[in-house]
Amino acid sequence: MNVPFLDLKRQYASIKQDIDDAIREVIESQTFILGKQAESFENNFARFNNAKYCIGTSSGTSALQLSLEALGLSGSEIITVPNTFIATSASITAIGATIKFVDVDPRTYLMDLNALEKAITPKTRAIMPVHLYGKMADMESLEKIARDHGLLLIEDAAQAHGATYLGYKPGHYGKVACFSFFPAKNLGAYGDAGACITNDETIAEKLFMLRDQGRKKGEKYKHEIEAYNQRMDSIQAAVLDVKLKHLGEWVKKRREHARYYAENLPGWVKTPETESIKRDAFHLYVIKTRERDALQAHLKKDGIQTSVHYPIPLHMQPAYSYLNIPEGTFPVTEQNSREILSLPIFAEMTEDELKYVCDSVKRFKP
Ligand SMILES: *Cc1c(COP(=O)(O)O)cnc(C)c1O
């Protein structure tokens, strides 16, 4: 048997007619940027997250950059984590702010709140937690820390569509939450797309202008500010609007698969905590073992595709050599980069496939 890490063809097959119709409608209308498809998706995605505003963008990266700029954070110091995709930190540099990394908690792999409090300086103006793997950070504590120190909170929710924390979706505690619709994400477009979620009308208006050449919604020739072209394409919005109807059910499936893994993987594999299975969106199912490389090779021989998120911590990337952060500075992130392994997980996975993966892990002799 071959088990792919992710099989988007199965997802397409299950919604083909609706997707094809939605794309054809855009082509027949011959309007390709924003338009009624983006408006509809923005309304629906705002509602899905119980938020007031959704601003569709050209990618998750642009959602992050525009949010930091809308909040006026240029020139400030922003705290985030080194175990994330580089877009999180690169968006900080892109708007002329400074990155400050803090390590993660060994239990959740999310921002370590003690390390965070120690890292805050008078120059710090914002905290950017990442809801990595689809697990939301401890937003109540983060909001308290942010409030105590007068800091802004921006959520990188690029992997957390459908995740909740105390019943709240991303964007409730943070000033803005940023999503990516990169095709492999829990909610994926057929190309690049992203979105910002906020409850703040002023920030929403700023974001609408920043993504669209400084124009207010509905304006054509009047530009309030100099800005960017980082709008959402109509075809992407149409695809996302079709898929959004299934997102709840797809996330539920991911949780069922996560439970299967938790119950059927052997004891020597460290699996994600099960207490929050009903809240996490399981964009990735990440296990941990000292024998990571050997286990990955063993699974590959059995036809099982796995991946590592992420093998090189950001502070050890060539791109960040200028920060001069020595190895050993963020021990949890560094150990994880050597020991974590992402197993296949997607809504359409079958129980046979899940069993095959678990049996293969059981056959592995560490
Ligand atoms: C995917 C991702 C991004 C970037 O999103 P793009 O749509 O690829 O620009 C940012 N942060 C995290 C944590 C991601 O996983």
The ligand as an SDF file (V2000), in Angstrom:
LIG
                    3D

 15 15  0  0  0  0  0  0  0  0999 V2000
    1.6730   28.6740    5.1740 C   0  0  0  0  0  0  0  0  0  0  0  0
    2.1350   29.5580    6.2590 C   0  0  0  0  0  0  0  0  0  0  0  0
    2.3640   30.9430    6.0810 C   0  0  0  0  0  0  0  0  0  0  0  0
    2.4070   31.6150    4.7320 C   0  0  0  0  0  0  0  0  0  0  0  0
    1.3140   31.4840    3.9510 O   0  0  0  0  0  0  0  0  0  0  0  0
    1.4000   31.6290    2.3470 P   0  0  0  0  0  0  0  0  0  0  0  0
   -0.0260   31.6090    1.9400 O   0  0  0  0  0  0  0  0  0  0  0  0
    2.1840   30.4920    1.8160 O   0  0  0  0  0  0  0  0  0  0  0  0
    2.0430   32.9490    2.0480 O   0  0  0  0  0  0  0  0  0  0  0  0
    2.6660   31.7060    7.1920 C   0  0  0  0  0  0  0  0  0  0  0  0
    2.7850   31.1610    8.4140 N   0  0  0  0  0  0  0  0  0  0  0  0
    2.6200   29.8400    8.6190 C   0  0  0  0  0  0  0  0  0  0  0  0
    2.7500   29.2920   10.0100 C   0  0  0  0  0  0  0  0  0  0  0  0
    2.3030   28.9900    7.5620 C   0  0  0  0  0  0  0  0  0  0  0  0
    2.1590   27.6790    7.7770 O   0  0  0  0  0  0  0  0  0  0  0  0
  1  2  1  0
  2  3  1  0
  2 14  2  0
  3  4  1  0
  3 10  2  0
  4  5  1  0
  5  6  1  0
  6  7  2  0
  6  8  1  0
  6  9  1  0
 10 11  1  0
 11 12  2  0
 12 13  1  0
 12 14  1  0
 14 15  1  0
M  END
$$$$
